[in-house]
Amino acid sequence: MTRTFLALDLSPELQTFLGRAIARGAHLLPAARWVEPASLHVTLAFLGELSDEQLAQAIEAGEAAARQVPPFSYRLTGLGTFGPARAPRVIWMGLEDASGRMQALQQALMRELQARGFPPEERPFSPHLTLARLKRPLSREEQQALQRLLYEIRVPASLPEHTVETLDVMKSELSREGAHYSYLHRARLATPEE
């Protein structure tokens, strides 16, 4: 069985910027579980434990979806949280894709996965990068530290957009140190019409 998800990659420039944001966050909120910057990715579909046959179907779905959408670019927008103010579950960085192609790719992927017997995703797609997870409600001091972090981390206008050219089928291996990700397959996005 292979713990599998399909995702979009991140440029080194964005990883560097996010690495600094994560380092600042880890200083202000050490109780949160911060993501290793090298493992950041935009998850389009998390499929869980798959058999070899299901994995082959997931790769086929990824290839089919990728052929439907040409390359596109996205940019970082700013930090936010999922969950109530006193007990957020996730600290995330938002993404913006002016072309709408990221959403189109995710929808195409959902259709292709469902056509191959995978269950539909219950939650609406919200493009973001998870930077940290929190397991317990925040103290008053931690709430203030989080607000400070949300205020301090601003995406500079000079930070370049990232162009997505592949849809990646990824393997996730869990350990005490956290999740380790590796590429299983890269599906190239559609060649733009000349």
Salt bridges, closest charged atoms under 4 A:
ASP9 OD1 - HIS162 NE2 2.82
ASP9 OD2 - ARG186 NH2 3.29
GLU60 OE2 - ARG116 NE 2.99
GLU63 OE2 - HIS185 NE2 2.50
GLU96 OE1 - ARG75 NE 2.88
GLU112 OE1 - ARG116 NH1 2.74
GLU121 OE2 - ARG123 NE 3.53
GLU142 OE2 - ARG136 NH2 2.81
GLU152 OE1 - ARG24 NE 2.71
GLU152 OE2 - ARG148 NE 2.82
GLU165 OE1 - ARG188 NH2 3.51
ASP168 OD1 - ARG186 NE 2.84
GLU173 OE2 - LYS171 NZ 3.85
